[in-house]
Amino acid sequence: MAIGFGPTASQRLSHVGLVVAPRRRARWWLGAAVVAAACASGIAGGFLWRESAIPPAQPPAASPAEVRALRDQVEQGRLALRLSDARSRELEHQIDTLNQQLAESQEQLTFFRKSREGRR
């Protein structure tokens, strides 16, 4: 029987090839890892370059007249808030007084009803 490297009749019949040395494993994952690392470093470098190339945005400077007008508006708002707080406290005080007077009136009414019933 001849053992050759070409396909022979016995190999065709058994579907088994002669293995002299183990096959080298495919190293495709190594290439994929190198490509992924290159892409990641490129993206990171791009972000770093972009951050250093673009200056941060600065808000436009307001003129002193605008600043003064805004401060006046803020002060007027604070005064209006204080005034509304004072009004609400005064209204709460008036409501408490009216509730107290109502309670007293109800007590008097109850007293008069009981005294009227007592006379009958």
Secondary structure, 3 states (H helix, E strand, C coil): CCCCCCCCHHHHHHCCCCCCCCCCCCCHHHHHHHHHHHHHHHHHHHHHHHHHHCCCCCCCCCCHHHHHHHHHHHHHHHHHHHHHHHHHHHHHHHHHHHHHHHHHHHHHHHHHHHHHHHHC
